[in-house]
Amino acid sequence: MTQHAGSTRASLSFAPKGLVATLATAFAGSLLLTVSAKVSIPFYPVPMTLQTLALLVLGFTLGPRCAAAAVLLYLAQGAAGLPVFSGTPAKGIGLAYMAGPTGGFLVGFLASAWLAGWFALSGWTQNLWRAVPAALIAQAVVFVPGLLWLGLLLGFDKPVLAWGLYPFVLGGIVKSLLAAAIAVALTPRPRS
């Protein structure tokens, strides 16, 4: 990433400039999240999708504000009843779906996208040695509210980690590696 003179923040190659561009980019990001939700491997009670890969790429390329705006728009679309989530409309729509087992993970999406964007602005996507840990950390953030919500909803006496964490670890590592590689490949290099 290139550094501006006198600035400690890196620039992002795909970060939009202006309100209209930001809204259009956030809308495109929400569409990416919708498509990535529909590519899933069914697990109970939470499916494995490509959404965390999309979240990381959005954050790494758009920065924290625009990536978070894309996630907020995606969540608003889902809350309004549009079939944007994994398994919708068959497994319900709107707020009823969001209050189900995946609700906490959906909340974690916002933190994940924002954190990935922060890592990118802080220069963590300049090389794989820094981008991989950034991706792993940003992805792990999804699980904090996800597992807490799953435990509250289904009971902490149930195998919450077996349902909401363990099946996703290997896939999460692979998606983090892929997102890190994409981020490094798309990061502007300083001019010599």
N, C-alpha and C positions, 0 to 999 in steps of 0.2 A: 504494500500500500504506500502511496506517496504521502509525504508529510508536507504540510503547509509551513512556510517559514514562520517561526515563532509559535508553532502549534504543536502540541503533543498528541493530537488526534489524527488518525489516519483518514484518508478520503475513501469513499466507496464508489466503485465504478457504476453501479446501477441505482444509486440513491437519487430519487426524483427531486427536481427543483420546482418549487411553487405548489400552491394548493391543488390546482386541477391535476397536475402530474402526480402528486402524492395520492390523491383520491383514486385516480385511474390505476395507479400501481398497486394500491391497497386492494382495489377490486380484483385486479388480476391475481394478486396473491391469495385472495379468498377463493378464487376459482381453482388455483393450484391446490389449495388445501382440500377442496371438495373432491377433485379428481383423485388426489392421493388417499382420501378416505375410502374411496370405492375400490381400491386395490387392497384387499385384505385377506388374511388367513384367519378363519374363525377359531377363536379360543373362547372359553367360558371363564368369567363373565365379560371379559374385555378382549376385543379382537386386535390382532396385530395388523397395522396398516403402514403405508409409506408416509404418514403424516409427520412423524418426527424428522424424517429426512427433509421433507418440504419445509418444515419449521426452521431447521438449521440453515438450509440454503437461503430462505427468505431473510433470516436475521443476518447471515454473513454477507449477503449481497446488498440488502436494502438499508441496513442499520436498525437500531432499536425502535425508533419512532414509527417508521413506515412498516416494519415487520409486525410490530404490535398493533398498528392500525389494521393491517390485513387480518390478523387473528381476531381482533374485536369485530370487524365486519363479518367474518366467517361465523363467529358465535352469534352475532345479531341475526344473521340470515337463518341460522339453525333455530334460534329462539322464536323467530317469527313463523316457524313451521315449514321452511323450505327443506327439502330432503338432502341436506349437505353432509350429514354425518354418516359414518360407517353403519351399514345395516338399515338405513332409513330409505324408504318409509316403512318397510316391513316390521322393524322393531320399535316403531313409534316415531313421533316427530315433536318438534318444539320443546317447550320447557319440560314436558314429561320425559322425553328422552334424556335431556340434560340433567335431570334429577336422578337418573339411573346410575348403574355401575361405572359408566365412563365419565360422569360429570366432573369428578375431581381431576381427571386427566385433561379434560377440555380446559379447565382453569389453568392447569400447568402449562398448556400450550402457550399462553400469553407470556408467562415468565420465561419460558424456553426461548421463544423468538426474540424477546427483548434482550435476554442475556447473550444470545449468539450475536446480536447486533452490537452490543456493548463490546464484546470480545473483538469483533471486526474493527470497530472504531479505535480500539486500543492497540491495534496492530498485531493481534494474535493470528491473523490469517495470512501472514507473510511467508510462512513456511510450515511444513507438516509437523515439525517438532512442537510447535505451539498450537497449531490448528486442531490437531487430534485431541489433546487434553481439553481444549476449549469446547469442542463438539461433544465430548463425553460428559463434561460438566453440564453444558446447556441441555443436553438430552436427559440427564439424570434429574434435573429440576422438575421435569414433568411428573416424576413418580412421587414426589413429596405430597402434593395435594391429592394426587390420584389414589395413593395407598391409604391416606387418611380418610378420604371420602368413602373408599371401598370398605374400609373397616367400620366406619360409622354406619354405613348403609346395611351391610351384611353381617356385621358383628366381628369384633376383634378376636372372638373365640374361634372363628373360621380360618381356614388357611389363606389369609389375605396375600401373603407374599407368594404363595404357590399360584394364586390366581392372577395377581396383578404385577408381579415383578419377574420371577424366575423364568417364565416362558419368553420374556422379552429381552433378556440380557444379551444373548448372542446376536439376535437381530439388531438390537440397539448398538452394539459395538460395530457391526458391519455398516449400519446406516451412518454412524458417526465417522467412520473412516472414509466412507464415500463422500459425505458432506464436507469433510475437511479437505479432501482432494479437490472437490469442485471449487471450494472457496479459495484455495491456494492458486488453482488454475485461473480463476477469474479476478484475482487481486491485481490491481495495477502495480507495475514495477516502477521504482524510481528511475528517472532518466539520468543517464551518465553524462 
